[in-house]
Amino acid sequence: MERVSLDDLDDRMGPATVKRALSTALSTTELALNYYELAPGETFGLGYHRHPEQEEVFYVQSGTATFETEDGDVTVGAGEAIHFAPGEWQLGHNGGDERVVALAMGAPKDASETEMVRHCEDCGERTTQRVALSDDRDALLTFCTVCDAQTGRFI
């Protein structure tokens, strides 16, 4: 048995004000578990993405999250959850005025392959992306795989 307090965990780099990885602290072997707090305008992920081998569930504790999907936007309010099967494209964000607090769960835990697209100003459209650490290792950077332009910086 493992027990942890969110207050004891450090925030991880990314697009959310607060992102704390519970999986490592709880020593889970088959489940990825992350706690999020999104300020207005923030997202859960670095871009519109899918996990070919992993299913994900997002439970919204407070606030309202909106998920961009292939079928259009889906709004998930406090006390609601949404499930994405392996291979389903999605990106959740806080489009409201109040903070979103949510848990993200994924299984299997080690599904390292992620396909992601973001808008590239140079290409003028959404393109596939790669992620790298900044030279000073204080931010995650996204780059277009077509023209290598930097498309995002996340602290």
Summary of the structure (lengths in Angstrom):
residues: 155
radius of gyration: 15.4
end to end distance: 32.3
largest distance: 50.1
contacts: 452
relative contact order: 0.20
helix: 5%
strand: 50%
